[in-house]
Amino acid sequence: MAEGIGDNMTAWAEKEREEVIHSVVAGDKDSVPILYVSYDGTGVPMTKGELDGRKGKQPDGSAKTREAKLGCVFTQTMIDDQGRAVRDPDSTTFTGAIESAEDFGWRIYGEAVRRGLRSAERIVTLGDGAEWVKNIADTHFPGATHIIDLYHAKEHVSNLCKLLFGNDEKRNVRHRIRWWTCLESGQIEKITRQAERKLPNNREITKECLKEIAYLKKNKERMRYKDYRAEGLFVGSGVIEAGCKSVIGGRLKRSGMEWTVRGANAVISLRCMIKSGRFEDYWSERAA
């Protein structure tokens, strides 16, 4: 029953998305100060037939999951007494599916338009530094402020420290704390400059270090966290991280579960409607 309703909701949402994207005036007409768009991926366990020929992280190179992409849109109109960003209550809506990054790009763009993208005073994208995440931001939200989630940036700095200092835990911790402070101050160039002076003699480890340094250099303009906080913006993607757990993980990643793409997408659609507070919207239009 849930999958059947989910299928119908998917068709309804796709029709609505097409109408919204191609309309001259779309979404909420009231302007919002800041509209956030955030998205991420999480693995969903699949049946064997859905995994044929797909590469994965198993020891033999096979896959047990396929990535479900989930996006959310929310708004901000105020900051608290300490100048920290405050998400507007009940402003978060979700959309998601197991699909290509290209198709998902249009999906999350359509949801953003429906929520008032074209009338927002400022648009902010929040996500990790994955290439598909960056490409969607550049393609569909070119005028937005693009921010890489601070937690993911810290993970890259931590990994760089582990590569540089190996088993020397004292140097590892000392530099991690120092570079995290630089990171939060937006001093990415200082981190990369100091790291380049500490490259080890081991060629393979140096190669991995240079990858992390290249990541920081490539994304430095998306990591000016001190400036973002001074402007009262969010710098973490906790909303979508929590969404991946509650919208998808809490229903589709339970022990022993295996899904087909159709079944998973139907349930994801149903879950997104419920978590977005749009369940009654669907039934009201269907009854009309």
Contacts in CASP RR format, 6 or more apart in sequence:
PFRMAT RR
TARGET T0000
AUTHOR 0000-0000-0000
METHOD contacts of the structure
MODEL  1
MAEGIGDNMTAWAEKEREEVIHSVVAGDKDSVPILYVSYDGTGVPMTKGE
LDGRKGKQPDGSAKTREAKLGCVFTQTMIDDQGRAVRDPDSTTFTGAIES
AEDFGWRIYGEAVRRGLRSAERIVTLGDGAEWVKNIADTHFPGATHIIDL
YHAKEHVSNLCKLLFGNDEKRNVRHRIRWWTCLESGQIEKITRQAERKLP
NNREITKECLKEIAYLKKNKERMRYKDYRAEGLFVGSGVIEAGCKSVIGG
RLKRSGMEWTVRGANAVISLRCMIKSGRFEDYWSERAA
2 266 0 8 1.000
2 267 0 8 1.000
2 270 0 8 1.000
3 262 0 8 1.000
3 263 0 8 1.000
3 266 0 8 1.000
3 267 0 8 1.000
4 266 0 8 1.000
5 266 0 8 1.000
5 270 0 8 1.000
6 266 0 8 1.000
6 267 0 8 1.000
6 269 0 8 1.000
6 270 0 8 1.000
6 273 0 8 1.000
7 262 0 8 1.000
7 266 0 8 1.000
7 269 0 8 1.000
8 286 0 8 1.000
9 266 0 8 1.000
9 269 0 8 1.000
9 270 0 8 1.000
9 273 0 8 1.000
9 282 0 8 1.000
10 97 0 8 1.000
10 265 0 8 1.000
10 266 0 8 1.000
10 269 0 8 1.000
12 282 0 8 1.000
12 285 0 8 1.000
12 286 0 8 1.000
13 95 0 8 1.000
13 269 0 8 1.000
13 273 0 8 1.000
16 114 0 8 1.000
17 106 0 8 1.000
17 107 0 8 1.000
17 110 0 8 1.000
17 111 0 8 1.000
17 114 0 8 1.000
20 26 0 8 1.000
20 27 0 8 1.000
20 110 0 8 1.000
20 113 0 8 1.000
20 114 0 8 1.000
21 106 0 8 1.000
21 109 0 8 1.000
21 110 0 8 1.000
21 113 0 8 1.000
25 118 0 8 1.000
26 113 0 8 1.000
26 114 0 8 1.000
26 116 0 8 1.000
26 118 0 8 1.000
27 113 0 8 1.000
27 114 0 8 1.000
27 115 0 8 1.000
27 116 0 8 1.000
27 117 0 8 1.000
27 118 0 8 1.000
27 119 0 8 1.000
28 115 0 8 1.000
28 116 0 8 1.000
28 119 0 8 1.000
29 119 0 8 1.000
30 119 0 8 1.000
31 119 0 8 1.000
31 120 0 8 1.000
31 121 0 8 1.000
32 75 0 8 1.000
32 76 0 8 1.000
32 77 0 8 1.000
32 116 0 8 1.000
32 119 0 8 1.000
32 120 0 8 1.000
32 121 0 8 1.000
33 75 0 8 1.000
33 76 0 8 1.000
33 77 0 8 1.000
33 120 0 8 1.000
33 121 0 8 1.000
33 122 0 8 1.000
34 75 0 8 1.000
34 76 0 8 1.000
34 77 0 8 1.000
34 120 0 8 1.000
34 121 0 8 1.000
34 122 0 8 1.000
34 123 0 8 1.000
34 124 0 8 1.000
34 233 0 8 1.000
35 73 0 8 1.000
35 74 0 8 1.000
35 75 0 8 1.000
35 112 0 8 1.000
35 115 0 8 1.000
35 116 0 8 1.000
35 117 0 8 1.000
35 120 0 8 1.000
35 122 0 8 1.000
35 123 0 8 1.000
35 124 0 8 1.000
36 73 0 8 1.000
36 74 0 8 1.000
36 75 0 8 1.000
36 76 0 8 1.000
36 87 0 8 1.000
36 123 0 8 1.000
36 124 0 8 1.000
36 125 0 8 1.000
36 126 0 8 1.000
36 234 0 8 1.000
36 239 0 8 1.000
37 71 0 8 1.000
37 72 0 8 1.000
37 73 0 8 1.000
37 108 0 8 1.000
37 112 0 8 1.000
37 117 0 8 1.000
37 123 0 8 1.000
37 124 0 8 1.000
37 125 0 8 1.000
37 126 0 8 1.000
37 137 0 8 1.000
37 141 0 8 1.000
37 144 0 8 1.000
38 71 0 8 1.000
38 72 0 8 1.000
38 73 0 8 1.000
38 74 0 8 1.000
38 125 0 8 1.000
38 126 0 8 1.000
38 127 0 8 1.000
38 237 0 8 1.000
38 239 0 8 1.000
38 240 0 8 1.000
39 69 0 8 1.000
39 70 0 8 1.000
39 71 0 8 1.000
39 72 0 8 1.000
39 104 0 8 1.000
39 108 0 8 1.000
39 127 0 8 1.000
39 133 0 8 1.000
39 136 0 8 1.000
39 240 0 8 1.000
40 69 0 8 1.000
40 70 0 8 1.000
40 71 0 8 1.000
40 127 0 8 1.000
40 128 0 8 1.000
40 133 0 8 1.000
40 237 0 8 1.000
40 240 0 8 1.000
40 241 0 8 1.000
40 244 0 8 1.000
41 67 0 8 1.000
41 68 0 8 1.000
41 69 0 8 1.000
41 70 0 8 1.000
41 244 0 8 1.000
42 67 0 8 1.000
42 68 0 8 1.000
42 70 0 8 1.000
42 244 0 8 1.000
42 248 0 8 1.000
42 249 0 8 1.000
42 253 0 8 1.000
43 65 0 8 1.000
43 66 0 8 1.000
43 67 0 8 1.000
43 68 0 8 1.000
43 253 0 8 1.000
44 65 0 8 1.000
44 66 0 8 1.000
44 67 0 8 1.000
44 68 0 8 1.000
44 98 0 8 1.000
44 248 0 8 1.000
44 249 0 8 1.000
44 252 0 8 1.000
44 253 0 8 1.000
44 259 0 8 1.000
44 264 0 8 1.000
45 64 0 8 1.000
45 65 0 8 1.000
45 252 0 8 1.000
45 253 0 8 1.000
45 256 0 8 1.000
45 257 0 8 1.000
45 258 0 8 1.000
45 259 0 8 1.000
46 63 0 8 1.000
46 64 0 8 1.000
46 65 0 8 1.000
46 66 0 8 1.000
46 258 0 8 1.000
46 259 0 8 1.000
46 260 0 8 1.000
46 261 0 8 1.000
46 264 0 8 1.000
47 258 0 8 1.000
47 259 0 8 1.000
47 260 0 8 1.000
50 66 0 8 1.000
50 259 0 8 1.000
50 260 0 8 1.000
50 261 0 8 1.000
51 62 0 8 1.000
51 63 0 8 1.000
51 64 0 8 1.000
51 66 0 8 1.000
54 62 0 8 1.000
54 63 0 8 1.000
54 66 0 8 1.000
55 61 0 8 1.000
55 62 0 8 1.000
55 63 0 8 1.000
56 62 0 8 1.000
56 63 0 8 1.000
56 64 0 8 1.000
57 63 0 8 1.000
58 64 0 8 1.000
66 98 0 8 1.000
66 261 0 8 1.000
67 98 0 8 1.000
68 96 0 8 1.000
68 97 0 8 1.000
68 98 0 8 1.000
68 248 0 8 1.000
68 252 0 8 1.000
68 264 0 8 1.000
68 268 0 8 1.000
69 96 0 8 1.000
69 97 0 8 1.000
69 98 0 8 1.000
69 99 0 8 1.000
69 101 0 8 1.000
69 104 0 8 1.000
69 107 0 8 1.000
70 94 0 8 1.000
70 95 0 8 1.000
70 96 0 8 1.000
70 240 0 8 1.000
70 243 0 8 1.000
70 244 0 8 1.000
70 247 0 8 1.000
70 248 0 8 1.000
70 268 0 8 1.000
70 272 0 8 1.000
71 94 0 8 1.000
71 95 0 8 1.000
71 96 0 8 1.000
71 108 0 8 1.000
71 111 0 8 1.000
71 240 0 8 1.000
72 92 0 8 1.000
72 93 0 8 1.000
72 94 0 8 1.000
72 95 0 8 1.000
72 239 0 8 1.000
72 240 0 8 1.000
72 243 0 8 1.000
73 92 0 8 1.000
73 93 0 8 1.000
73 108 0 8 1.000
73 111 0 8 1.000
73 112 0 8 1.000
73 115 0 8 1.000
74 87 0 8 1.000
74 88 0 8 1.000
74 91 0 8 1.000
74 92 0 8 1.000
74 93 0 8 1.000
74 239 0 8 1.000
75 87 0 8 1.000
75 88 0 8 1.000
75 91 0 8 1.000
75 115 0 8 1.000
76 85 0 8 1.000
76 86 0 8 1.000
76 87 0 8 1.000
76 88 0 8 1.000
76 233 0 8 1.000
76 234 0 8 1.000
77 88 0 8 1.000
78 86 0 8 1.000
78 88 0 8 1.000
79 85 0 8 1.000
79 86 0 8 1.000
79 232 0 8 1.000
80 86 0 8 1.000
83 232 0 8 1.000
84 229 0 8 1.000
84 232 0 8 1.000
85 232 0 8 1.000
85 233 0 8 1.000
85 234 0 8 1.000
87 234 0 8 1.000
87 239 0 8 1.000
90 277 0 8 1.000
92 239 0 8 1.000
92 276 0 8 1.000
93 111 0 8 1.000
93 115 0 8 1.000
93 272 0 8 1.000
93 276 0 8 1.000
93 277 0 8 1.000
93 278 0 8 1.000
94 243 0 8 1.000
94 247 0 8 1.000
94 271 0 8 1.000
94 272 0 8 1.000
94 275 0 8 1.000
94 276 0 8 1.000
95 107 0 8 1.000
95 108 0 8 1.000
95 111 0 8 1.000
95 272 0 8 1.000
95 276 0 8 1.000
96 104 0 8 1.000
96 107 0 8 1.000
96 108 0 8 1.000
96 268 0 8 1.000
96 269 0 8 1.000
96 272 0 8 1.000
97 103 0 8 1.000
97 104 0 8 1.000
97 107 0 8 1.000
97 265 0 8 1.000
97 268 0 8 1.000
97 269 0 8 1.000
98 261 0 8 1.000
98 264 0 8 1.000
98 265 0 8 1.000
98 268 0 8 1.000
99 107 0 8 1.000
99 265 0 8 1.000
101 132 0 8 1.000
101 135 0 8 1.000
101 136 0 8 1.000
104 136 0 8 1.000
105 136 0 8 1.000
105 139 0 8 1.000
105 140 0 8 1.000
106 140 0 8 1.000
108 136 0 8 1.000
108 140 0 8 1.000
109 117 0 8 1.000
109 136 0 8 1.000
109 140 0 8 1.000
109 141 0 8 1.000
110 117 0 8 1.000
112 123 0 8 1.000
112 140 0 8 1.000
112 141 0 8 1.000
117 123 0 8 1.000
122 145 0 8 1.000
123 141 0 8 1.000
123 143 0 8 1.000
123 144 0 8 1.000
123 145 0 8 1.000
124 144 0 8 1.000
124 145 0 8 1.000
124 146 0 8 1.000
124 147 0 8 1.000
124 233 0 8 1.000
124 234 0 8 1.000
125 137 0 8 1.000
125 141 0 8 1.000
125 144 0 8 1.000
125 145 0 8 1.000
125 146 0 8 1.000
125 147 0 8 1.000
126 147 0 8 1.000
126 149 0 8 1.000
126 234 0 8 1.000
126 236 0 8 1.000
126 237 0 8 1.000
126 239 0 8 1.000
126 240 0 8 1.000
127 133 0 8 1.000
127 147 0 8 1.000
127 148 0 8 1.000
127 149 0 8 1.000
127 152 0 8 1.000
127 237 0 8 1.000
127 240 0 8 1.000
128 148 0 8 1.000
128 149 0 8 1.000
128 152 0 8 1.000
128 237 0 8 1.000
129 148 0 8 1.000
129 149 0 8 1.000
129 152 0 8 1.000
129 215 0 8 1.000
129 219 0 8 1.000
129 222 0 8 1.000
134 146 0 8 1.000
134 219 0 8 1.000
137 144 0 8 1.000
137 146 0 8 1.000
138 146 0 8 1.000
145 228 0 8 1.000
145 233 0 8 1.000
146 221 0 8 1.000
146 222 0 8 1.000
147 222 0 8 1.000
147 223 0 8 1.000
147 228 0 8 1.000
147 233 0 8 1.000
147 234 0 8 1.000
147 235 0 8 1.000
147 236 0 8 1.000
148 219 0 8 1.000
148 222 0 8 1.000
148 223 0 8 1.000
149 235 0 8 1.000
149 236 0 8 1.000
149 237 0 8 1.000
149 238 0 8 1.000
150 183 0 8 1.000
150 184 0 8 1.000
150 225 0 8 1.000
150 235 0 8 1.000
150 236 0 8 1.000
151 236 0 8 1.000
151 237 0 8 1.000
151 238 0 8 1.000
152 237 0 8 1.000
153 183 0 8 1.000
153 216 0 8 1.000
153 219 0 8 1.000
153 223 0 8 1.000
153 225 0 8 1.000
154 180 0 8 1.000
154 183 0 8 1.000
156 212 0 8 1.000
156 215 0 8 1.000
156 216 0 8 1.000
157 176 0 8 1.000
157 179 0 8 1.000
157 180 0 8 1.000
157 183 0 8 1.000
157 191 0 8 1.000
157 212 0 8 1.000
157 216 0 8 1.000
158 176 0 8 1.000
159 212 0 8 1.000
160 179 0 8 1.000
160 195 0 8 1.000
160 209 0 8 1.000
160 212 0 8 1.000
160 213 0 8 1.000
160 216 0 8 1.000
161 172 0 8 1.000
161 175 0 8 1.000
161 176 0 8 1.000
161 179 0 8 1.000
162 172 0 8 1.000
163 205 0 8 1.000
163 208 0 8 1.000
163 209 0 8 1.000
163 212 0 8 1.000
164 175 0 8 1.000
164 195 0 8 1.000
164 198 0 8 1.000
164 199 0 8 1.000
164 200 0 8 1.000
164 209 0 8 1.000
165 171 0 8 1.000
165 172 0 8 1.000
165 175 0 8 1.000
166 172 0 8 1.000
179 191 0 8 1.000
179 194 0 8 1.000
179 195 0 8 1.000
182 188 0 8 1.000
182 190 0 8 1.000
182 191 0 8 1.000
183 191 0 8 1.000
183 223 0 8 1.000
183 225 0 8 1.000
184 225 0 8 1.000
184 226 0 8 1.000
185 225 0 8 1.000
185 226 0 8 1.000
186 223 0 8 1.000
186 224 0 8 1.000
186 225 0 8 1.000
186 226 0 8 1.000
186 227 0 8 1.000
188 216 0 8 1.000
188 217 0 8 1.000
188 220 0 8 1.000
188 223 0 8 1.000
189 220 0 8 1.000
191 216 0 8 1.000
192 213 0 8 1.000
192 216 0 8 1.000
192 217 0 8 1.000
195 209 0 8 1.000
195 212 0 8 1.000
195 213 0 8 1.000
196 213 0 8 1.000
199 206 0 8 1.000
199 209 0 8 1.000
199 210 0 8 1.000
200 206 0 8 1.000
200 209 0 8 1.000
216 223 0 8 1.000
225 235 0 8 1.000
228 234 0 8 1.000
228 235 0 8 1.000
229 235 0 8 1.000
243 275 0 8 1.000
246 275 0 8 1.000
247 268 0 8 1.000
247 271 0 8 1.000
247 272 0 8 1.000
247 275 0 8 1.000
248 268 0 8 1.000
248 271 0 8 1.000
251 267 0 8 1.000
251 271 0 8 1.000
252 259 0 8 1.000
252 264 0 8 1.000
252 267 0 8 1.000
252 268 0 8 1.000
259 267 0 8 1.000
273 279 0 8 1.000
273 281 0 8 1.000
273 282 0 8 1.000
END
